[in-house]
Amino acid sequence: MENDKIKSRREFIRGGARISLALAMGGIAGFAAAGISREKWVWQIDPFECTQCGRCATECVLTPSAVKCVHAFDLCGYCDLCGGYLKPNSNALSTAGENQLCPTSAISRKFIEEPYFEYIINENLCIGCGKCVKGCTSFGNGSLHLQIMHNLCVNCNQCAIARSCPSNAIRRVKASEAYLVKGDFTKD
């Protein structure tokens, strides 16, 4: 009888260990499955909060920055006197370098009809300085804004630009909600 008690105690301990092991394995599998199905998060600039401070060009870990200017064509007035393209008080309304606001000539303009031009951003030349965005916001309708290009961004765990952003305009969002554009949504 004493021997049966010892056996049942041993069986009880073994059974408990097996159950504990099964629960632990199930928990690990559950965490792994949750990690696989969890949606990816990316860094995003809120165009309504951005103050075009210029830090996106200098604080990004990449050179040139993963932040680029984008153009919300639906908002654009196709201005002749585009504040994002021409320097204030420019010598002439021309494509000459001394008249352009962009330091890298990343913006080109294409004539549509008098007096309208379409403005096109060359991402390869854009450094994310925000000068054109500031000009467009100050003197135009704000159709130019900065955006983190996720095909370029290394998605740092703590974004260097977000740490130095004075307006806290950079935050993490689900990848499916990325690329906020001024013309596509209304601010919460």
Order of alpha helices (4+ residues) and beta strands (2+ residues): alpha-beta-alpha-beta-beta-beta-alpha-beta-alpha-beta
